[in-house]
Amino acid sequence: MNLKGKKGVDISSLNGNVSIEKIKDAGYDFVMIRCGYGSDLAVQDDSQFENNVRKCEAAGVPWGAYLYSYAVNTDDAKSEARHVIRLLKNKKPTLPVAFDMEDADGYKARNGNPSNATLVAICKTFLSEIKKAGYYPMLYSALSWLNGKLNDPSLLDNYDIWVAQWNSTCDYRGSYGMWQYGGEVNYLESNSIPGVGTVDKDKCYKDYPTIIKEGGWNNWQPSEPVLDTNGFEKGDRTYGVMALKEMLLTAKKQGIITQGMDENNIFGDGTEIAVNQVLKKGGYAQNGIAGYGFMKYLGGLMRKKL
């Protein structure tokens, strides 16, 4: 599912034992799940995280994760990154892994009140650790923090942003991937879902499942790149196919491929096998299509044999 333009929710143990099916039936297509809060302590794992992941996967609902940060220095941030990495081991979210930077309960203010520069450093530390571990990082914060405490291009221009602004429009001027448009207050629709209760609601602006799967993030294996989406393919009958087959026969004589084929103008099974052998050699998706990119690549291989 392409999630660009779709709505979703974010949940935690504070929402209780949530029905993902009811969220899905209400028209919300993805879920961001809190995995925990603070440093890497098992007692700070979200008590509903595993349950929520299981329910999302059973319902076929794309999900991502977030951690509420209590970090007041970069050492704390590293521990929080380890917290997330531990919980996501052997899991394959198809949405980003977000760092929730705010101070909803005043903890940061009571514990050193970190400077703006320190808050930025904390975010960069967590996000870079998550990225190094192979997870797709995202920063969640309120519009006021993004425009104020965290307003540093070295942070905001290098990571996807999830803007929290309960409003009828998102007023963030930078690039962002998600917008939390409502929670207890919602100017666009009801603040609740029948059978679920009051819940934070979000809108997605990128096709994260495709980005993450094809990029090999979040424990997914990277997809092979597609060389051509248009060109000659199985079933075609033209003089162009005959020319393609002459190239493939020469490539076989040069030892580039092993598949032979009939000398006619039909793109049949043998031609498809030969085309896929060439694509495999280049690390491309073996989709059986020979277009401009294929001709250019095969021509380069053949010239090297001269």
NUDRENDO-331196 format. One line per field, with one value per residue: residue number from 1; x, y, z of N, C-alpha, C in turn. Coordinates in nm, 2 decimals. Last residue first. Layout:
// NUDRENDO-331196
k c(NUM  ...)
n_c1 c(X  ...)
n_c2 c(Y  ...)
n_c3 c(Z  ...)
ca_c1 c(X  ...)
ca_c2 c(Y  ...)
ca_c3 c(Z  ...)
c_c1 c(X  ...)
c_c2 c(Y  ...)
c_c3 c(Z  ...)
END
This chain:
// NUDRENDO-331196
k c(306  305  304  303  302  301  300  299  298  297  296  295  294  293  292  291  290  289  288  287  286  285  284  283  282  281  280  279  278  277  276  275  274  273  272  271  270  269  268  267  266  265  264  263  262  261  260  259  258  257  256  255  254  253  252  251  250  249  248  247  246  245  244  243  242  241  240  239  238  237  236  235  234  233  232  231  230  229  228  227  226  225  224  223  222  221  220  219  218  217  216  215  214  213  212  211  210  209  208  207  206  205  204  203  202  201  200  199  198  197  196  195  194  193  192  191  190  189  188  187  186  185  184  183  182  181  180  179  178  177  176  175  174  173  172  171  170  169  168  167  166  165  164  163  162  161  160  159  158  157  156  155  154  153  152  151  150  149  148  147  146  145  144  143  142  141  140  139  138  137  136  135  134  133  132  131  130  129  128  127  126  125  124  123  122  121  120  119  118  117  116  115  114  113  112  111  110  109  108  107  106  105  104  103  102  101  100  99  98  97  96  95  94  93  92  91  90  89  88  87  86  85  84  83  82  81  80  79  78  77  76  75  74  73  72  71  70  69  68  67  66  65  64  63  62  61  60  59  58  57  56  55  54  53  52  51  50  49  48  47  46  45  44  43  42  41  40  39  38  37  36  35  34  33  32  31  30  29  28  27  26  25  24  23  22  21  20  19  18  17  16  15  14  13  12  11  10  9  8  7  6  5  4  3  2  1)
n_c1 c(3.58  3.46  3.36  3.14  2.96  2.90  2.78  2.55  2.42  2.35  2.20  1.99  1.88  1.79  1.60  1.49  1.38  1.26  1.27  1.33  1.53  1.70  2.06  2.32  2.43  2.36  2.08  2.06  2.15  1.95  1.73  1.78  1.77  1.50  1.37  1.46  1.33  1.05  1.06  1.01  1.08  1.22  1.49  1.67  1.63  1.91  2.11  2.26  2.48  2.67  2.93  3.07  3.05  2.83  2.64  2.65  2.54  2.28  2.21  2.21  2.01  1.79  1.77  1.69  1.44  1.31  1.28  1.10  0.88  0.69  0.66  0.66  0.85  0.96  1.13  1.01  1.00  1.15  1.49  1.62  1.56  1.77  1.65  1.60  1.74  1.55  1.47  1.55  1.53  1.60  1.62  1.49  1.26  1.14  1.13  0.98  0.75  0.65  0.64  0.57  0.48  0.31  0.04  -0.11  -0.27  -0.39  -0.44  -0.76  -1.02  -1.15  -1.23  -1.50  -1.46  -1.20  -1.17  -1.20  -1.33  -1.15  -0.99  -0.90  -0.88  -0.74  -0.61  -0.51  -0.39  -0.19  0.12  0.26  0.56  0.77  0.87  1.07  0.96  0.75  0.45  0.18  -0.09  -0.42  -0.57  -0.39  -0.15  0.14  0.43  0.59  0.85  1.10  1.41  1.72  1.86  1.75  1.76  2.04  2.15  1.98  1.79  1.58  1.50  1.37  1.20  1.07  1.04  0.89  0.65  0.57  0.71  0.86  1.04  1.25  1.35  1.54  1.53  1.82  2.08  2.24  2.28  2.03  2.05  2.26  2.14  1.94  2.09  2.25  2.05  1.93  2.15  2.20  1.97  2.00  2.23  2.14  1.95  2.03  1.83  1.77  1.83  1.57  1.34  1.32  1.28  1.02  0.77  0.61  0.69  0.90  1.04  1.10  1.09  1.21  1.10  1.14  0.89  0.74  0.75  0.95  1.03  1.24  1.48  1.48  1.35  1.45  1.72  1.68  1.57  1.79  1.99  1.88  1.91  2.19  2.23  2.11  2.28  2.49  2.40  2.14  1.89  1.62  1.37  1.16  0.97  1.01  0.81  0.77  0.51  0.32  0.04  -0.16  -0.26  -0.34  -0.11  0.04  -0.11  -0.08  0.20  0.23  0.08  0.23  0.47  0.36  0.25  0.44  0.74  1.01  1.12  1.21  1.44  1.62  1.77  1.58  1.26  1.01  0.87  0.74  0.44  0.37  0.17  -0.01  -0.23  -0.49  -0.82  -1.09  -1.21  -1.08  -0.84  -0.94  -1.04  -0.81  -0.68  -0.79  -0.57  -0.55  -0.43  -0.32  -0.08  0.08  0.01  -0.01  -0.12  -0.27  -0.33  -0.41  -0.22  -0.04  0.13  0.13  0.06  0.08)
n_c2 c(-0.72  -0.72  -0.47  -0.47  -0.62  -0.45  -0.24  -0.37  -0.41  -0.14  -0.06  -0.24  -0.17  0.09  0.05  -0.29  -0.59  -0.77  -0.96  -0.89  -0.92  -0.63  -0.65  -0.72  -0.79  -1.06  -1.03  -0.94  -1.16  -1.34  -1.22  -1.27  -1.55  -1.59  -1.47  -1.63  -1.87  -1.80  -1.53  -1.31  -1.38  -1.38  -1.62  -1.86  -1.96  -1.96  -2.02  -1.90  -1.79  -1.48  -1.42  -1.55  -1.47  -1.62  -1.47  -1.23  -1.31  -1.36  -1.10  -0.97  -1.12  -1.04  -0.77  -0.82  -0.93  -0.72  -0.56  -0.69  -0.86  -0.96  -1.04  -1.24  -1.07  -0.75  -0.44  -0.18  -0.04  -0.04  -0.14  -0.20  -0.18  -0.32  -0.54  -0.43  -0.54  -0.69  -0.53  -0.41  -0.13  -0.10  -0.14  0.01  -0.12  -0.08  0.20  0.29  0.14  0.24  0.53  0.75  1.04  1.16  1.09  1.22  1.10  1.13  0.99  0.93  0.81  0.49  0.25  0.25  0.50  0.73  1.09  1.35  1.41  1.65  1.88  1.95  1.81  1.73  1.49  1.52  1.59  1.57  1.50  1.43  1.33  1.44  1.76  2.05  2.36  2.50  2.40  2.41  2.22  2.31  2.28  2.12  2.03  1.92  1.76  1.62  1.44  1.44  1.28  1.46  1.68  1.92  1.92  1.92  2.13  2.34  2.37  2.42  2.32  2.54  2.64  2.49  2.26  2.35  2.42  2.17  1.89  1.60  1.32  1.22  0.90  0.64  0.31  0.11  0.04  0.14  0.40  0.50  0.50  0.69  0.92  0.96  1.01  1.24  1.43  1.47  1.57  1.81  1.95  1.98  2.14  2.37  2.45  2.29  2.11  2.11  1.96  1.85  1.99  1.99  1.72  1.68  1.78  1.62  1.68  1.76  1.59  1.39  1.07  0.94  0.65  0.47  0.45  0.14  -0.13  -0.34  -0.62  -0.77  -0.86  -0.59  -0.38  -0.37  -0.29  -0.04  0.10  0.10  0.22  0.48  0.53  0.54  0.77  0.96  0.96  1.07  1.33  1.43  1.38  1.18  1.08  1.03  0.76  0.61  0.44  0.26  0.15  -0.06  -0.15  -0.42  -0.68  -0.79  -0.90  -0.67  -0.55  -0.74  -0.74  -0.47  -0.48  -0.66  -0.52  -0.28  -0.25  -0.15  -0.03  -0.05  0.00  -0.23  -0.26  0.01  0.23  0.54  0.65  0.41  0.22  0.21  0.32  0.30  0.41  0.26  0.32  0.39  0.42  0.36  0.20  -0.04  0.01  0.03  -0.22  -0.37  -0.29  -0.20  -0.18  -0.17  0.17  0.40  0.38  0.23  0.40  0.52  0.71  0.65  0.78  0.84  0.91  1.04  0.74  0.47  0.22  -0.12)
n_c3 c(-2.65  -2.41  -2.37  -2.54  -2.38  -2.18  -2.32  -2.42  -2.18  -2.11  -2.34  -2.32  -2.07  -2.12  -2.31  -2.24  -2.18  -1.90  -1.70  -1.44  -1.21  -1.10  -1.13  -1.13  -1.37  -1.39  -1.41  -1.68  -1.82  -1.75  -1.85  -2.13  -2.13  -2.06  -2.28  -2.48  -2.42  -2.44  -2.69  -2.91  -3.25  -3.48  -3.46  -3.38  -3.04  -2.81  -2.50  -2.21  -2.09  -2.13  -2.20  -2.39  -2.65  -2.73  -2.59  -2.73  -2.97  -2.88  -2.81  -3.06  -3.18  -3.02  -3.10  -3.36  -3.31  -3.19  -3.41  -3.57  -3.33  -3.10  -2.75  -2.56  -2.31  -2.43  -2.48  -2.26  -1.93  -1.71  -1.64  -1.40  -1.06  -0.80  -0.55  -0.21  0.09  0.35  0.65  0.89  0.83  0.47  0.20  0.02  -0.02  0.24  0.26  0.03  0.07  0.32  0.27  0.07  0.26  0.43  0.65  0.95  1.26  1.59  1.91  2.05  2.25  2.14  2.02  1.96  1.72  1.79  1.84  1.77  1.44  1.25  1.26  1.51  1.81  2.12  2.17  1.85  1.52  1.33  1.28  0.97  0.81  0.67  0.56  0.51  0.67  0.78  0.94  0.96  0.86  0.97  1.19  1.46  1.65  1.54  1.51  1.23  1.17  0.92  0.84  0.84  0.76  0.83  1.11  1.17  1.04  1.09  1.38  1.60  1.84  1.97  1.71  1.53  1.68  1.89  1.77  1.66  1.84  1.69  1.58  1.33  1.22  1.04  0.97  1.08  1.09  1.28  1.19  1.27  1.54  1.56  1.46  1.65  1.89  1.80  1.73  1.98  2.13  1.99  2.04  2.32  2.32  2.21  2.40  2.72  2.96  3.25  3.47  3.53  3.49  3.21  3.17  3.28  3.20  3.05  2.79  2.61  2.33  2.08  1.99  1.71  1.51  1.24  0.96  0.86  0.87  1.09  1.16  1.42  1.52  1.74  1.86  2.12  2.07  1.96  2.17  2.35  2.21  2.22  2.49  2.51  2.36  2.52  2.75  2.62  2.57  2.80  2.87  2.76  2.74  2.46  2.34  2.03  1.79  1.48  1.24  1.02  0.82  0.88  0.89  1.12  1.22  1.25  1.46  1.66  1.71  1.80  2.04  2.19  2.22  2.36  2.60  2.77  2.66  2.88  3.13  3.23  3.08  2.97  2.83  2.89  2.75  2.66  2.39  2.15  2.02  1.68  1.43  1.17  0.89  0.80  0.89  0.88  1.06  1.03  1.17  1.43  1.46  1.44  1.68  1.97  2.25  2.56  2.62  2.57  2.70  2.55  2.24  1.89  1.62  1.30  0.97  0.62  0.31  0.15  0.09  0.12  -0.09  0.00)
ca_c1 c(3.64  3.51  3.47  3.26  3.01  2.96  2.90  2.65  2.47  2.43  2.32  2.08  1.93  1.90  1.71  1.47  1.50  1.24  1.25  1.19  1.52  1.58  1.93  2.26  2.44  2.50  2.14  2.02  2.22  2.09  1.74  1.77  1.89  1.60  1.35  1.50  1.47  1.11  1.00  1.06  0.99  1.18  1.37  1.70  1.60  1.78  2.09  2.14  2.49  2.55  2.86  3.07  3.15  2.96  2.66  2.69  2.68  2.36  2.22  2.30  2.14  1.84  1.80  1.81  1.54  1.33  1.37  1.24  0.92  0.73  0.68  0.54  0.80  0.94  1.09  1.10  0.94  1.01  1.39  1.69  1.50  1.72  1.74  1.55  1.73  1.66  1.43  1.57  1.44  1.60  1.68  1.62  1.35  1.17  1.20  1.12  0.83  0.68  0.74  0.54  0.58  0.33  0.17  -0.12  -0.16  -0.41  -0.36  -0.63  -0.94  -1.14  -1.09  -1.44  -1.55  -1.25  -1.17  -1.07  -1.35  -1.24  -1.03  -0.98  -0.87  -0.80  -0.73  -0.51  -0.49  -0.28  0.02  0.20  0.43  0.71  0.82  1.02  1.05  0.80  0.60  0.25  0.05  -0.31  -0.64  -0.44  -0.29  0.07  0.32  0.55  0.71  1.04  1.26  1.63  1.92  1.77  1.63  1.95  2.23  1.97  1.93  1.60  1.56  1.48  1.28  1.10  1.11  1.03  0.72  0.61  0.61  0.85  0.90  1.24  1.26  1.52  1.50  1.67  2.00  2.19  2.39  2.06  1.95  2.28  2.26  1.91  2.00  2.31  2.15  1.86  2.08  2.30  2.00  1.89  2.24  2.25  1.91  2.03  1.94  1.71  1.94  1.69  1.37  1.33  1.40  1.14  0.87  0.59  0.55  0.91  0.95  1.17  0.99  1.26  1.10  1.17  1.02  0.74  0.76  0.85  1.05  1.11  1.39  1.55  1.32  1.31  1.69  1.74  1.49  1.66  2.00  1.90  1.78  2.12  2.29  2.06  2.14  2.51  2.42  2.28  1.93  1.76  1.40  1.29  0.96  1.05  0.87  0.79  0.64  0.35  0.18  -0.15  -0.20  -0.44  -0.22  0.08  -0.09  -0.21  0.13  0.29  0.03  0.09  0.46  0.44  0.16  0.38  0.60  0.95  1.07  1.09  1.32  1.58  1.76  1.70  1.39  1.05  0.92  0.81  0.55  0.36  0.30  0.00  -0.10  -0.41  -0.68  -1.03  -1.25  -1.22  -0.84  -0.87  -1.14  -0.91  -0.62  -0.83  -0.63  -0.55  -0.49  -0.44  -0.18  0.01  0.10  -0.06  -0.01  -0.27  -0.30  -0.42  -0.31  -0.17  0.13  0.08  0.12  0.00)
ca_c2 c(-0.70  -0.85  -0.51  -0.39  -0.68  -0.58  -0.21  -0.32  -0.52  -0.22  0.02  -0.24  -0.30  0.07  0.13  -0.16  -0.53  -0.65  -1.00  -0.87  -1.00  -0.71  -0.58  -0.70  -0.65  -1.02  -1.09  -0.85  -1.04  -1.37  -1.23  -1.13  -1.48  -1.65  -1.42  -1.49  -1.87  -1.84  -1.64  -1.30  -1.40  -1.25  -1.57  -1.73  -1.98  -1.93  -2.00  -1.93  -1.93  -1.56  -1.33  -1.60  -1.40  -1.65  -1.61  -1.23  -1.27  -1.47  -1.20  -0.92  -1.12  -1.18  -0.80  -0.75  -1.01  -0.84  -0.51  -0.69  -0.75  -1.02  -0.94  -1.23  -1.20  -0.85  -0.57  -0.23  -0.05  -0.08  -0.09  -0.13  -0.21  -0.20  -0.52  -0.48  -0.44  -0.71  -0.58  -0.55  -0.20  -0.05  -0.24  0.06  -0.12  -0.22  0.12  0.34  0.12  0.10  0.47  0.61  0.96  1.23  1.05  1.20  1.15  1.10  1.08  0.88  0.93  0.61  0.27  0.13  0.42  0.63  0.95  1.32  1.36  1.54  1.83  2.06  1.78  1.83  1.53  1.43  1.60  1.68  1.47  1.54  1.30  1.31  1.67  1.93  2.27  2.54  2.38  2.53  2.21  2.30  2.25  2.24  2.01  2.05  1.76  1.75  1.42  1.51  1.30  1.35  1.55  1.89  1.92  1.82  2.00  2.27  2.36  2.48  2.23  2.47  2.71  2.63  2.25  2.31  2.52  2.28  1.99  1.71  1.38  1.30  1.01  0.73  0.44  0.15  0.00  0.01  0.31  0.49  0.42  0.55  0.86  0.93  0.90  1.12  1.38  1.42  1.45  1.70  1.91  1.91  2.00  2.30  2.41  2.40  2.12  2.20  2.03  1.78  1.97  2.12  1.78  1.61  1.87  1.62  1.69  1.76  1.69  1.49  1.17  0.98  0.79  0.46  0.49  0.28  -0.07  -0.23  -0.55  -0.72  -0.96  -0.70  -0.41  -0.41  -0.42  -0.15  0.08  0.05  0.08  0.41  0.52  0.43  0.64  0.93  0.91  0.94  1.24  1.44  1.51  1.21  1.15  1.05  0.89  0.61  0.56  0.27  0.20  0.01  -0.10  -0.27  -0.63  -0.71  -0.99  -0.76  -0.48  -0.71  -0.86  -0.52  -0.39  -0.69  -0.65  -0.28  -0.30  -0.28  0.00  -0.10  0.12  -0.17  -0.34  -0.06  0.09  0.46  0.66  0.55  0.24  0.09  0.35  0.23  0.44  0.29  0.28  0.29  0.47  0.42  0.34  -0.03  -0.01  0.15  -0.11  -0.39  -0.25  -0.29  -0.12  -0.28  0.04  0.38  0.48  0.16  0.35  0.46  0.67  0.69  0.68  0.88  0.83  1.10  0.89  0.55  0.35  0.00)
ca_c3 c(-2.78  -2.46  -2.29  -2.58  -2.51  -2.15  -2.25  -2.51  -2.25  -2.02  -2.30  -2.44  -2.09  -2.02  -2.34  -2.29  -2.24  -1.99  -1.83  -1.48  -1.33  -1.09  -1.15  -1.00  -1.33  -1.39  -1.29  -1.57  -1.83  -1.71  -1.71  -2.08  -2.16  -1.97  -2.14  -2.48  -2.42  -2.31  -2.62  -2.77  -3.14  -3.43  -3.52  -3.46  -3.18  -2.85  -2.64  -2.27  -2.13  -2.08  -2.10  -2.26  -2.57  -2.79  -2.55  -2.58  -2.96  -2.94  -2.71  -2.95  -3.24  -3.01  -2.96  -3.34  -3.39  -3.11  -3.30  -3.61  -3.42  -3.23  -2.86  -2.64  -2.36  -2.33  -2.54  -2.36  -2.06  -1.69  -1.74  -1.50  -1.18  -0.88  -0.66  -0.34  -0.01  0.25  0.52  0.87  0.93  0.61  0.29  0.07  -0.13  0.18  0.36  0.06  -0.05  0.30  0.35  0.06  0.18  0.31  0.60  0.80  1.18  1.45  1.82  1.99  2.20  2.23  2.05  2.01  1.79  1.70  1.88  1.83  1.58  1.26  1.13  1.44  1.67  2.04  2.25  1.96  1.63  1.32  1.38  1.05  0.88  0.62  0.66  0.46  0.61  0.65  0.94  0.93  0.91  0.86  1.07  1.39  1.64  1.55  1.60  1.30  1.20  1.03  0.81  0.89  0.74  0.69  1.04  1.22  1.05  0.96  1.33  1.47  1.75  2.03  1.82  1.49  1.55  1.92  1.84  1.57  1.82  1.78  1.61  1.44  1.20  1.15  0.91  1.09  0.98  1.31  1.18  1.12  1.48  1.61  1.39  1.51  1.88  1.85  1.63  1.87  2.17  1.99  1.90  2.27  2.38  2.14  2.26  2.62  2.85  3.15  3.40  3.53  3.63  3.28  3.12  3.33  3.27  3.20  2.82  2.76  2.39  2.16  2.04  1.83  1.55  1.38  1.03  0.87  0.73  1.06  1.03  1.37  1.45  1.69  1.72  2.10  2.14  1.88  2.05  2.39  2.24  2.09  2.43  2.58  2.31  2.39  2.76  2.68  2.46  2.74  2.90  2.75  2.86  2.51  2.41  2.17  1.84  1.62  1.28  1.15  0.83  0.89  0.76  1.04  1.19  1.15  1.33  1.61  1.67  1.68  1.93  2.16  2.15  2.23  2.49  2.81  2.66  2.76  3.05  3.30  3.05  3.09  2.79  2.87  2.83  2.70  2.52  2.20  2.12  1.81  1.49  1.31  0.95  0.73  0.93  0.77  1.06  0.98  1.03  1.37  1.46  1.34  1.55  1.86  2.14  2.47  2.66  2.50  2.76  2.65  2.34  2.02  1.70  1.44  1.06  0.76  0.40  0.16  0.07  0.23  -0.09  0.00)
c_c1 c(3.80  3.58  3.54  3.38  3.14  3.03  2.97  2.78  2.57  2.50  2.41  2.21  2.03  1.96  1.83  1.60  1.47  1.37  1.23  1.17  1.37  1.56  1.82  2.12  2.38  2.52  2.29  2.08  2.19  2.18  1.88  1.79  1.89  1.74  1.46  1.48  1.53  1.26  1.07  0.99  1.06  1.08  1.33  1.58  1.63  1.76  1.94  2.14  2.37  2.57  2.74  3.00  3.16  3.07  2.80  2.71  2.73  2.51  2.30  2.32  2.24  1.98  1.86  1.86  1.68  1.44  1.40  1.34  1.06  0.76  0.73  0.56  0.67  0.87  1.07  1.04  1.05  0.94  1.25  1.59  1.57  1.66  1.68  1.65  1.68  1.64  1.55  1.51  1.44  1.52  1.69  1.69  1.49  1.27  1.24  1.20  0.97  0.77  0.76  0.65  0.53  0.44  0.18  0.03  -0.19  -0.31  -0.37  -0.57  -0.80  -1.06  -1.07  -1.30  -1.48  -1.34  -1.21  -1.07  -1.21  -1.26  -1.14  -1.03  -0.96  -0.78  -0.81  -0.63  -0.46  -0.38  -0.07  0.10  0.38  0.58  0.76  0.98  0.99  0.90  0.64  0.40  0.13  -0.18  -0.54  -0.51  -0.36  -0.08  0.26  0.42  0.67  0.89  1.20  1.49  1.83  1.82  1.64  1.82  2.15  2.05  1.93  1.74  1.59  1.56  1.39  1.19  1.15  1.11  0.87  0.69  0.66  0.74  0.92  1.09  1.26  1.42  1.46  1.65  1.85  2.10  2.35  2.17  1.98  2.18  2.28  2.02  1.97  2.22  2.21  1.95  2.00  2.24  2.10  1.91  2.12  2.26  2.01  1.98  1.92  1.81  1.89  1.79  1.51  1.38  1.42  1.27  0.99  0.69  0.52  0.77  0.98  1.07  1.06  1.16  1.15  1.19  1.02  0.86  0.74  0.87  0.94  1.14  1.25  1.45  1.40  1.27  1.54  1.71  1.55  1.57  1.87  1.91  1.78  1.97  2.22  2.11  2.08  2.37  2.44  2.29  2.08  1.79  1.55  1.29  1.09  1.04  0.91  0.84  0.65  0.49  0.20  -0.01  -0.18  -0.39  -0.32  -0.03  -0.05  -0.20  0.00  0.23  0.10  0.04  0.32  0.43  0.23  0.29  0.53  0.80  1.03  1.04  1.20  1.45  1.74  1.67  1.49  1.18  0.95  0.85  0.61  0.47  0.29  0.15  -0.11  -0.28  -0.59  -0.89  -1.18  -1.27  -0.98  -0.87  -1.07  -1.01  -0.73  -0.78  -0.67  -0.63  -0.47  -0.51  -0.31  -0.10  0.02  0.05  -0.06  -0.14  -0.31  -0.39  -0.30  -0.27  -0.01  0.08  0.06  0.09)
c_c2 c(-0.68  -0.83  -0.64  -0.43  -0.60  -0.63  -0.34  -0.29  -0.48  -0.34  -0.07  -0.17  -0.30  -0.07  0.10  -0.09  -0.40  -0.60  -0.89  -0.91  -1.00  -0.79  -0.68  -0.63  -0.62  -0.88  -1.05  -0.90  -0.95  -1.25  -1.26  -1.13  -1.34  -1.57  -1.47  -1.43  -1.72  -1.83  -1.67  -1.41  -1.39  -1.26  -1.44  -1.69  -1.84  -1.95  -1.98  -1.91  -1.98  -1.70  -1.40  -1.52  -1.46  -1.59  -1.65  -1.37  -1.27  -1.44  -1.32  -1.03  -1.08  -1.20  -0.94  -0.78  -0.95  -0.93  -0.63  -0.64  -0.77  -0.90  -1.01  -1.13  -1.18  -0.97  -0.67  -0.36  -0.10  -0.09  -0.13  -0.07  -0.13  -0.25  -0.40  -0.46  -0.50  -0.61  -0.59  -0.61  -0.35  -0.15  -0.19  -0.04  -0.07  -0.21  -0.02  0.25  0.17  0.07  0.32  0.53  0.82  1.16  1.12  1.18  1.14  1.17  1.04  0.99  0.88  0.72  0.38  0.14  0.28  0.54  0.86  1.17  1.33  1.51  1.72  2.00  1.87  1.80  1.64  1.45  1.49  1.69  1.59  1.48  1.42  1.27  1.55  1.84  2.15  2.45  2.41  2.52  2.33  2.28  2.25  2.19  2.13  2.02  1.90  1.72  1.53  1.47  1.35  1.38  1.43  1.75  1.89  1.81  1.89  2.14  2.28  2.49  2.29  2.38  2.63  2.70  2.39  2.30  2.48  2.38  2.10  1.81  1.49  1.35  1.09  0.85  0.54  0.29  0.03  -0.04  0.16  0.39  0.40  0.46  0.71  0.87  0.86  1.00  1.25  1.36  1.39  1.57  1.80  1.86  1.92  2.15  2.33  2.35  2.24  2.22  2.12  1.84  1.90  2.10  1.91  1.68  1.81  1.70  1.69  1.78  1.69  1.60  1.27  1.10  0.82  0.60  0.46  0.32  0.08  -0.17  -0.45  -0.64  -0.91  -0.81  -0.52  -0.44  -0.46  -0.29  -0.04  0.01  0.02  0.26  0.46  0.42  0.52  0.80  0.87  0.88  1.09  1.33  1.53  1.36  1.19  1.13  0.92  0.75  0.54  0.40  0.21  0.06  -0.03  -0.23  -0.48  -0.66  -0.92  -0.86  -0.58  -0.64  -0.83  -0.64  -0.43  -0.60  -0.68  -0.41  -0.31  -0.33  -0.14  -0.06  0.08  -0.05  -0.29  -0.14  0.00  0.31  0.55  0.55  0.39  0.10  0.22  0.28  0.39  0.31  0.32  0.25  0.35  0.47  0.42  0.11  0.01  0.13  0.02  -0.28  -0.27  -0.23  -0.22  -0.25  -0.07  0.25  0.46  0.25  0.28  0.42  0.63  0.65  0.73  0.76  0.88  1.02  0.94  0.70  0.43  0.12)
c_c3 c(-2.77  -2.59  -2.34  -2.50  -2.55  -2.27  -2.22  -2.45  -2.35  -2.10  -2.21  -2.41  -2.21  -2.04  -2.25  -2.31  -2.31  -2.04  -1.93  -1.63  -1.37  -1.22  -1.13  -1.01  -1.20  -1.34  -1.28  -1.43  -1.71  -1.72  -1.67  -1.93  -2.11  -2.00  -2.05  -2.34  -2.41  -2.31  -2.49  -2.69  -3.00  -3.31  -3.45  -3.53  -3.25  -3.00  -2.68  -2.43  -2.21  -2.13  -2.04  -2.15  -2.43  -2.71  -2.61  -2.54  -2.82  -2.94  -2.75  -2.85  -3.13  -3.07  -2.95  -3.19  -3.36  -3.18  -3.21  -3.50  -3.47  -3.33  -2.99  -2.76  -2.44  -2.40  -2.42  -2.42  -2.16  -1.82  -1.69  -1.60  -1.29  -1.01  -0.74  -0.45  -0.14  0.14  0.43  0.75  0.91  0.70  0.43  0.16  -0.09  0.07  0.30  0.15  -0.02  0.18  0.33  0.14  0.18  0.22  0.46  0.75  1.03  1.36  1.68  1.91  2.16  2.17  2.15  2.05  1.84  1.78  1.77  1.87  1.64  1.41  1.14  1.30  1.59  1.89  2.19  2.05  1.73  1.44  1.39  1.15  0.95  0.69  0.60  0.57  0.55  0.59  0.80  0.93  0.87  0.93  0.95  1.26  1.59  1.54  1.60  1.38  1.29  1.05  0.94  0.86  0.78  0.66  0.89  1.13  1.10  0.96  1.20  1.42  1.61  1.94  1.87  1.60  1.50  1.79  1.87  1.64  1.73  1.75  1.71  1.46  1.33  1.12  1.01  1.03  0.98  1.19  1.20  1.10  1.33  1.55  1.43  1.43  1.73  1.84  1.67  1.76  2.06  2.04  1.90  2.12  2.33  2.19  2.19  2.48  2.76  3.04  3.29  3.44  3.64  3.42  3.19  3.29  3.32  3.27  2.97  2.82  2.54  2.20  2.13  1.88  1.69  1.43  1.18  0.95  0.74  0.92  1.01  1.24  1.41  1.64  1.66  1.96  2.11  1.94  1.97  2.27  2.28  2.11  2.30  2.52  2.38  2.33  2.62  2.70  2.50  2.64  2.85  2.79  2.87  2.65  2.49  2.23  1.99  1.66  1.43  1.16  0.96  0.90  0.76  0.91  1.10  1.12  1.22  1.48  1.60  1.63  1.80  2.04  2.11  2.16  2.36  2.70  2.68  2.77  2.91  3.23  3.11  3.05  2.92  2.85  2.79  2.77  2.55  2.34  2.16  1.90  1.64  1.35  1.10  0.79  0.88  0.79  0.96  0.97  0.96  1.22  1.40  1.34  1.44  1.73  2.04  2.35  2.56  2.54  2.69  2.72  2.44  2.11  1.84  1.50  1.20  0.85  0.54  0.25  0.07  0.21  0.01  0.00)
END
